[in-house]
Amino acid sequence: MGIKDQFQDKADELRNRAQTGAKGAKDGATERTAKLQEKSKRRPQQQADPVRSEFDA
């Protein structure tokens, strides 16, 4: 294996690692966004419950 091949292999390896890392980061961000959206949907209901219980009493 020549020096050129060694450097090309290393470049390919680093490129693959970078792509894998970027994909993982994107997946993680998507998951966190979905959780935050779900939490924000529940929040108004949670805040309204004490008010409802006050009027029901």
PyMOL Python script that loads the backbone (N, CA, C, O; Angstrom):
from pymol import cmd

cmd.read_pdbstr("""\
ATOM      1  N   MET A   1       0.856  -1.164   0.000  1.00  0.00           N
ATOM      2  CA  MET A   1       0.000   0.000   0.000  1.00  0.00           C
ATOM      3  C   MET A   1       0.907   1.234   0.000  1.00  0.00           C
ATOM      4  O   MET A   1       1.832   1.350   0.805  1.00  0.00           O
ATOM      5  N   GLY A   2       0.620   2.128  -0.906  1.00  0.00           N
ATOM      6  CA  GLY A   2       1.436   3.323  -1.012  1.00  0.00           C
ATOM      7  C   GLY A   2       0.977   4.407  -0.058  1.00  0.00           C
ATOM      8  O   GLY A   2      -0.074   4.310   0.575  1.00  0.00           O
ATOM      9  N   ILE A   3       1.789   5.429   0.022  1.00  0.00           N
ATOM     10  CA  ILE A   3       1.477   6.556   0.911  1.00  0.00           C
ATOM     11  C   ILE A   3       0.182   7.230   0.464  1.00  0.00           C
ATOM     12  O   ILE A   3      -0.638   7.621   1.295  1.00  0.00           O
ATOM     13  N   LYS A   4       0.002   7.364  -0.840  1.00  0.00           N
ATOM     14  CA  LYS A   4      -1.225   7.990  -1.352  1.00  0.00           C
ATOM     15  C   LYS A   4      -2.453   7.205  -0.888  1.00  0.00           C
ATOM     16  O   LYS A   4      -3.448   7.796  -0.469  1.00  0.00           O
ATOM     17  N   ASP A   5      -2.383   5.910  -0.963  1.00  0.00           N
ATOM     18  CA  ASP A   5      -3.504   5.070  -0.532  1.00  0.00           C
ATOM     19  C   ASP A   5      -3.774   5.223   0.961  1.00  0.00           C
ATOM     20  O   ASP A   5      -4.929   5.266   1.385  1.00  0.00           O
ATOM     21  N   GLN A   6      -2.722   5.305   1.747  1.00  0.00           N
ATOM     22  CA  GLN A   6      -2.892   5.466   3.188  1.00  0.00           C
ATOM     23  C   GLN A   6      -3.610   6.772   3.516  1.00  0.00           C
ATOM     24  O   GLN A   6      -4.509   6.805   4.356  1.00  0.00           O
ATOM     25  N   PHE A   7      -3.197   7.852   2.839  1.00  0.00           N
ATOM     26  CA  PHE A   7      -3.837   9.138   3.086  1.00  0.00           C
ATOM     27  C   PHE A   7      -5.278   9.141   2.589  1.00  0.00           C
ATOM     28  O   PHE A   7      -6.153   9.725   3.228  1.00  0.00           O
ATOM     29  N   GLN A   8      -5.528   8.496   1.460  1.00  0.00           N
ATOM     30  CA  GLN A   8      -6.894   8.431   0.936  1.00  0.00           C
ATOM     31  C   GLN A   8      -7.790   7.630   1.881  1.00  0.00           C
ATOM     32  O   GLN A   8      -8.935   8.011   2.124  1.00  0.00           O
ATOM     33  N   ASP A   9      -7.270   6.524   2.413  1.00  0.00           N
ATOM     34  CA  ASP A   9      -8.039   5.721   3.361  1.00  0.00           C
ATOM     35  C   ASP A   9      -8.373   6.529   4.614  1.00  0.00           C
ATOM     36  O   ASP A   9      -9.493   6.472   5.122  1.00  0.00           O
ATOM     37  N   LYS A  10      -7.393   7.279   5.102  1.00  0.00           N
ATOM     38  CA  LYS A  10      -7.605   8.096   6.294  1.00  0.00           C
ATOM     39  C   LYS A  10      -8.640   9.185   6.012  1.00  0.00           C
ATOM     40  O   LYS A  10      -9.493   9.457   6.856  1.00  0.00           O
ATOM     41  N   ALA A  11      -8.576   9.802   4.847  1.00  0.00           N
ATOM     42  CA  ALA A  11      -9.534  10.843   4.473  1.00  0.00           C
ATOM     43  C   ALA A  11     -10.939  10.254   4.382  1.00  0.00           C
ATOM     44  O   ALA A  11     -11.902  10.874   4.833  1.00  0.00           O
ATOM     45  N   ASP A  12     -11.060   9.065   3.803  1.00  0.00           N
ATOM     46  CA  ASP A  12     -12.362   8.406   3.706  1.00  0.00           C
ATOM     47  C   ASP A  12     -12.907   8.074   5.096  1.00  0.00           C
ATOM     48  O   ASP A  12     -14.094   8.257   5.367  1.00  0.00           O
ATOM     49  N   GLU A  13     -12.044   7.594   5.954  1.00  0.00           N
ATOM     50  CA  GLU A  13     -12.452   7.252   7.319  1.00  0.00           C
ATOM     51  C   GLU A  13     -12.950   8.489   8.065  1.00  0.00           C
ATOM     52  O   GLU A  13     -13.992   8.445   8.718  1.00  0.00           O
ATOM     53  N   LEU A  14     -12.214   9.579   7.969  1.00  0.00           N
ATOM     54  CA  LEU A  14     -12.609  10.810   8.648  1.00  0.00           C
ATOM     55  C   LEU A  14     -13.917  11.370   8.085  1.00  0.00           C
ATOM     56  O   LEU A  14     -14.754  11.881   8.829  1.00  0.00           O
ATOM     57  N   ARG A  15     -14.081  11.269   6.777  1.00  0.00           N
ATOM     58  CA  ARG A  15     -15.321  11.740   6.140  1.00  0.00           C
ATOM     59  C   ARG A  15     -16.508  10.927   6.655  1.00  0.00           C
ATOM     60  O   ARG A  15     -17.554  11.486   6.984  1.00  0.00           O
ATOM     61  N   ASN A  16     -16.343   9.622   6.721  1.00  0.00           N
ATOM     62  CA  ASN A  16     -17.422   8.757   7.204  1.00  0.00           C
ATOM     63  C   ASN A  16     -17.763   9.051   8.668  1.00  0.00           C
ATOM     64  O   ASN A  16     -18.935   9.080   9.043  1.00  0.00           O
ATOM     65  N   ARG A  17     -16.741   9.266   9.482  1.00  0.00           N
ATOM     66  CA  ARG A  17     -16.972   9.585  10.894  1.00  0.00           C
ATOM     67  C   ARG A  17     -17.713  10.908  11.038  1.00  0.00           C
ATOM     68  O   ARG A  17     -18.601  11.042  11.879  1.00  0.00           O
ATOM     69  N   ALA A  18     -17.343  11.884  10.214  1.00  0.00           N
ATOM     70  CA  ALA A  18     -18.001  13.191  10.269  1.00  0.00           C
ATOM     71  C   ALA A  18     -19.462  13.076   9.842  1.00  0.00           C
ATOM     72  O   ALA A  18     -20.335  13.690  10.454  1.00  0.00           O
ATOM     73  N   GLN A  19     -19.728  12.306   8.813  1.00  0.00           N
ATOM     74  CA  GLN A  19     -21.104  12.129   8.357  1.00  0.00           C
ATOM     75  C   GLN A  19     -21.937  11.403   9.400  1.00  0.00           C
ATOM     76  O   GLN A  19     -23.094  11.754   9.631  1.00  0.00           O
ATOM     77  N   THR A  20     -21.356  10.399  10.026  1.00  0.00           N
ATOM     78  CA  THR A  20     -22.059   9.658  11.062  1.00  0.00           C
ATOM     79  C   THR A  20     -22.356  10.563  12.255  1.00  0.00           C
ATOM     80  O   THR A  20     -23.454  10.524  12.811  1.00  0.00           O
ATOM     81  N   GLY A  21     -21.386  11.366  12.641  1.00  0.00           N
ATOM     82  CA  GLY A  21     -21.584  12.290  13.757  1.00  0.00           C
ATOM     83  C   GLY A  21     -22.640  13.333  13.450  1.00  0.00           C
ATOM     84  O   GLY A  21     -23.455  13.669  14.309  1.00  0.00           O
ATOM     85  N   ALA A  22     -22.630  13.848  12.227  1.00  0.00           N
ATOM     86  CA  ALA A  22     -23.620  14.849  11.839  1.00  0.00           C
ATOM     87  C   ALA A  22     -25.016  14.242  11.831  1.00  0.00           C
ATOM     88  O   ALA A  22     -25.978  14.886  12.250  1.00  0.00           O
ATOM     89  N   LYS A  23     -25.129  13.021  11.362  1.00  0.00           N
ATOM     90  CA  LYS A  23     -26.428  12.350  11.331  1.00  0.00           C
ATOM     91  C   LYS A  23     -26.929  12.123  12.756  1.00  0.00           C
ATOM     92  O   LYS A  23     -28.108  12.331  13.042  1.00  0.00           O
ATOM     93  N   GLY A  24     -26.045  11.702  13.638  1.00  0.00           N
ATOM     94  CA  GLY A  24     -26.433  11.486  15.030  1.00  0.00           C
ATOM     95  C   GLY A  24     -26.877  12.774  15.703  1.00  0.00           C
ATOM     96  O   GLY A  24     -27.840  12.780  16.470  1.00  0.00           O
ATOM     97  N   ALA A  25     -26.182  13.854  15.417  1.00  0.00           N
ATOM     98  CA  ALA A  25     -26.546  15.147  15.994  1.00  0.00           C
ATOM     99  C   ALA A  25     -27.905  15.606  15.470  1.00  0.00           C
ATOM    100  O   ALA A  25     -28.719  16.151  16.216  1.00  0.00           O
ATOM    101  N   LYS A  26     -28.134  15.381  14.191  1.00  0.00           N
ATOM    102  CA  LYS A  26     -29.412  15.777  13.596  1.00  0.00           C
ATOM    103  C   LYS A  26     -30.555  14.960  14.197  1.00  0.00           C
ATOM    104  O   LYS A  26     -31.611  15.507  14.514  1.00  0.00           O
ATOM    105  N   ASP A  27     -30.347  13.660  14.352  1.00  0.00           N
ATOM    106  CA  ASP A  27     -31.368  12.800  14.949  1.00  0.00           C
ATOM    107  C   ASP A  27     -31.664  13.229  16.387  1.00  0.00           C
ATOM    108  O   ASP A  27     -32.819  13.262  16.811  1.00  0.00           O
ATOM    109  N   GLY A  28     -30.616  13.554  17.121  1.00  0.00           N
ATOM    110  CA  GLY A  28     -30.795  13.997  18.500  1.00  0.00           C
ATOM    111  C   GLY A  28     -31.559  15.306  18.583  1.00  0.00           C
ATOM    112  O   GLY A  28     -32.411  15.482  19.453  1.00  0.00           O
ATOM    113  N   ALA A  29     -31.256  16.214  17.684  1.00  0.00           N
ATOM    114  CA  ALA A  29     -31.951  17.501  17.670  1.00  0.00           C
ATOM    115  C   ALA A  29     -33.416  17.315  17.307  1.00  0.00           C
ATOM    116  O   ALA A  29     -34.287  17.976  17.874  1.00  0.00           O
ATOM    117  N   THR A  30     -33.691  16.427  16.375  1.00  0.00           N
ATOM    118  CA  THR A  30     -35.069  16.154  15.986  1.00  0.00           C
ATOM    119  C   THR A  30     -35.854  15.577  17.155  1.00  0.00           C
ATOM    120  O   THR A  30     -37.006  15.942  17.385  1.00  0.00           O
ATOM    121  N   GLU A  31     -35.222  14.679  17.883  1.00  0.00           N
ATOM    122  CA  GLU A  31     -35.878  14.060  19.040  1.00  0.00           C
ATOM    123  C   GLU A  31     -36.151  15.094  20.134  1.00  0.00           C
ATOM    124  O   GLU A  31     -37.232  15.107  20.723  1.00  0.00           O
ATOM    125  N   ARG A  32     -35.183  15.948  20.402  1.00  0.00           N
ATOM    126  CA  ARG A  32     -35.371  16.977  21.439  1.00  0.00           C
ATOM    127  C   ARG A  32     -36.470  17.959  21.027  1.00  0.00           C
ATOM    128  O   ARG A  32     -37.255  18.396  21.868  1.00  0.00           O
ATOM    129  N   THR A  33     -36.529  18.306  19.753  1.00  0.00           N
ATOM    130  CA  THR A  33     -37.560  19.217  19.268  1.00  0.00           C
ATOM    131  C   THR A  33     -38.939  18.608  19.443  1.00  0.00           C
ATOM    132  O   THR A  33     -39.870  19.287  19.876  1.00  0.00           O
ATOM    133  N   ALA A  34     -39.076  17.338  19.113  1.00  0.00           N
ATOM    134  CA  ALA A  34     -40.366  16.666  19.264  1.00  0.00           C
ATOM    135  C   ALA A  34     -40.799  16.639  20.732  1.00  0.00           C
ATOM    136  O   ALA A  34     -41.971  16.858  21.036  1.00  0.00           O
ATOM    137  N   LYS A  35     -39.867  16.374  21.631  1.00  0.00           N
ATOM    138  CA  LYS A  35     -40.193  16.353  23.060  1.00  0.00           C
ATOM    139  C   LYS A  35     -40.630  17.732  23.544  1.00  0.00           C
ATOM    140  O   LYS A  35     -41.586  17.855  24.310  1.00  0.00           O
ATOM    141  N   LEU A  36     -39.922  18.773  23.093  1.00  0.00           N
ATOM    142  CA  LEU A  36     -40.283  20.126  23.507  1.00  0.00           C
ATOM    143  C   LEU A  36     -41.643  20.535  22.962  1.00  0.00           C
ATOM    144  O   LEU A  36     -42.413  21.204  23.650  1.00  0.00           O
ATOM    145  N   GLN A  37     -41.943  20.136  21.728  1.00  0.00           N
ATOM    146  CA  GLN A  37     -43.245  20.459  21.158  1.00  0.00           C
ATOM    147  C   GLN A  37     -44.360  19.765  21.933  1.00  0.00           C
ATOM    148  O   GLN A  37     -45.400  20.366  22.201  1.00  0.00           O
ATOM    149  N   GLU A  38     -44.148  18.520  22.289  1.00  0.00           N
ATOM    150  CA  GLU A  38     -45.143  17.775  23.061  1.00  0.00           C
ATOM    151  C   GLU A  38     -45.340  18.420  24.442  1.00  0.00           C
ATOM    152  O   GLU A  38     -46.463  18.554  24.929  1.00  0.00           O
ATOM    153  N   LYS A  39     -44.232  18.809  25.049  1.00  0.00           N
ATOM    154  CA  LYS A  39     -44.308  19.440  26.365  1.00  0.00           C
ATOM    155  C   LYS A  39     -45.052  20.778  26.283  1.00  0.00           C
ATOM    156  O   LYS A  39     -45.830  21.114  27.176  1.00  0.00           O
ATOM    157  N   SER A  40     -44.813  21.532  25.221  1.00  0.00           N
ATOM    158  CA  SER A  40     -45.476  22.830  25.085  1.00  0.00           C
ATOM    159  C   SER A  40     -46.967  22.666  24.816  1.00  0.00           C
ATOM    160  O   SER A  40     -47.752  23.552  25.153  1.00  0.00           O
ATOM    161  N   LYS A  41     -47.371  21.556  24.218  1.00  0.00           N
ATOM    162  CA  LYS A  41     -48.793  21.303  23.998  1.00  0.00           C
ATOM    163  C   LYS A  41     -49.491  20.999  25.316  1.00  0.00           C
ATOM    164  O   LYS A  41     -50.646  21.377  25.512  1.00  0.00           O
ATOM    165  N   ARG A  42     -48.791  20.314  26.224  1.00  0.00           N
ATOM    166  CA  ARG A  42     -49.383  19.942  27.507  1.00  0.00           C
ATOM    167  C   ARG A  42     -49.386  21.102  28.489  1.00  0.00           C
ATOM    168  O   ARG A  42     -50.247  21.157  29.368  1.00  0.00           O
ATOM    169  N   ARG A  43     -48.465  22.010  28.364  1.00  0.00           N
ATOM    170  CA  ARG A  43     -48.312  23.080  29.335  1.00  0.00           C
ATOM    171  C   ARG A  43     -49.576  23.926  29.502  1.00  0.00           C
ATOM    172  O   ARG A  43     -49.970  24.165  30.644  1.00  0.00           O
ATOM    173  N   PRO A  44     -50.240  24.395  28.437  1.00  0.00           N
ATOM    174  CA  PRO A  44     -51.448  25.198  28.658  1.00  0.00           C
ATOM    175  C   PRO A  44     -52.530  24.429  29.421  1.00  0.00           C
ATOM    176  O   PRO A  44     -53.251  25.022  30.224  1.00  0.00           O
ATOM    177  N   GLN A  45     -52.651  23.143  29.187  1.00  0.00           N
ATOM    178  CA  GLN A  45     -53.632  22.334  29.907  1.00  0.00           C
ATOM    179  C   GLN A  45     -53.272  22.252  31.379  1.00  0.00           C
ATOM    180  O   GLN A  45     -54.148  22.339  32.240  1.00  0.00           O
ATOM    181  N   GLN A  46     -52.006  22.088  31.671  1.00  0.00           N
ATOM    182  CA  GLN A  46     -51.568  21.989  33.059  1.00  0.00           C
ATOM    183  C   GLN A  46     -51.786  23.310  33.793  1.00  0.00           C
ATOM    184  O   GLN A  46     -52.128  23.316  34.975  1.00  0.00           O
ATOM    185  N   GLN A  47     -51.594  24.402  33.109  1.00  0.00           N
ATOM    186  CA  GLN A  47     -51.774  25.703  33.733  1.00  0.00           C
ATOM    187  C   GLN A  47     -53.254  26.014  33.927  1.00  0.00           C
ATOM    188  O   GLN A  47     -53.610  26.736  34.859  1.00  0.00           O
ATOM    189  N   ALA A  48     -54.116  25.490  33.075  1.00  0.00           N
ATOM    190  CA  ALA A  48     -55.539  25.762  33.172  1.00  0.00           C
ATOM    191  C   ALA A  48     -56.202  24.933  34.272  1.00  0.00           C
ATOM    192  O   ALA A  48     -57.231  25.349  34.804  1.00  0.00           O
ATOM    193  N   ASP A  49     -55.660  23.808  34.617  1.00  0.00           N
ATOM    194  CA  ASP A  49     -56.270  22.933  35.614  1.00  0.00           C
ATOM    195  C   ASP A  49     -56.487  23.616  36.971  1.00  0.00           C
ATOM    196  O   ASP A  49     -57.575  23.475  37.529  1.00  0.00           O
ATOM    197  N   PRO A  50     -55.521  24.341  37.531  1.00  0.00           N
ATOM    198  CA  PRO A  50     -55.783  25.008  38.824  1.00  0.00           C
ATOM    199  C   PRO A  50     -56.931  26.018  38.722  1.00  0.00           C
ATOM    200  O   PRO A  50     -57.692  26.193  39.674  1.00  0.00           O
ATOM    201  N   VAL A  51     -57.051  26.664  37.599  1.00  0.00           N
ATOM    202  CA  VAL A  51     -58.123  27.646  37.415  1.00  0.00           C
ATOM    203  C   VAL A  51     -59.458  26.934  37.384  1.00  0.00           C
ATOM    204  O   VAL A  51     -60.414  27.384  38.015  1.00  0.00           O
ATOM    205  N   ARG A  52     -59.537  25.839  36.668  1.00  0.00           N
ATOM    206  CA  ARG A  52     -60.780  25.074  36.574  1.00  0.00           C
ATOM    207  C   ARG A  52     -61.188  24.568  37.966  1.00  0.00           C
ATOM    208  O   ARG A  52     -62.357  24.655  38.344  1.00  0.00           O
ATOM    209  N   SER A  53     -60.237  24.049  38.708  1.00  0.00           N
ATOM    210  CA  SER A  53     -60.567  23.509  40.026  1.00  0.00           C
ATOM    211  C   SER A  53     -61.035  24.639  40.962  1.00  0.00           C
ATOM    212  O   SER A  53     -61.858  24.407  41.848  1.00  0.00           O
ATOM    213  N   GLU A  54     -60.527  25.822  40.773  1.00  0.00           N
ATOM    214  CA  GLU A  54     -60.945  26.954  41.602  1.00  0.00           C
ATOM    215  C   GLU A  54     -62.396  27.328  41.316  1.00  0.00           C
ATOM    216  O   GLU A  54     -63.141  27.664  42.237  1.00  0.00           O
ATOM    217  N   PHE A  55     -62.805  27.274  40.045  1.00  0.00           N
ATOM    218  CA  PHE A  55     -64.171  27.607  39.692  1.00  0.00           C
ATOM    219  C   PHE A  55     -65.144  26.469  39.980  1.00  0.00           C
ATOM    220  O   PHE A  55     -66.328  26.710  40.215  1.00  0.00           O
ATOM    221  N   ASP A  56     -64.661  25.246  39.965  1.00  0.00           N
ATOM    222  CA  ASP A  56     -65.507  24.099  40.255  1.00  0.00           C
ATOM    223  C   ASP A  56     -65.839  23.983  41.735  1.00  0.00           C
ATOM    224  O   ASP A  56     -66.846  23.377  42.100  1.00  0.00           O
ATOM    225  N   ALA A  57     -65.009  24.552  42.576  1.00  0.00           N
ATOM    226  CA  ALA A  57     -65.198  24.399  44.025  1.00  0.00           C
ATOM    227  C   ALA A  57     -66.291  25.251  44.571  1.00  0.00           C
ATOM    228  O   ALA A  57     -66.556  25.221  45.772  1.00  0.00           O
TER     229      ALA A  57
END
""", "prot")
cmd.dss("prot")
cmd.show_as("cartoon", "prot")
cmd.util.cbc("prot")
cmd.orient("prot")
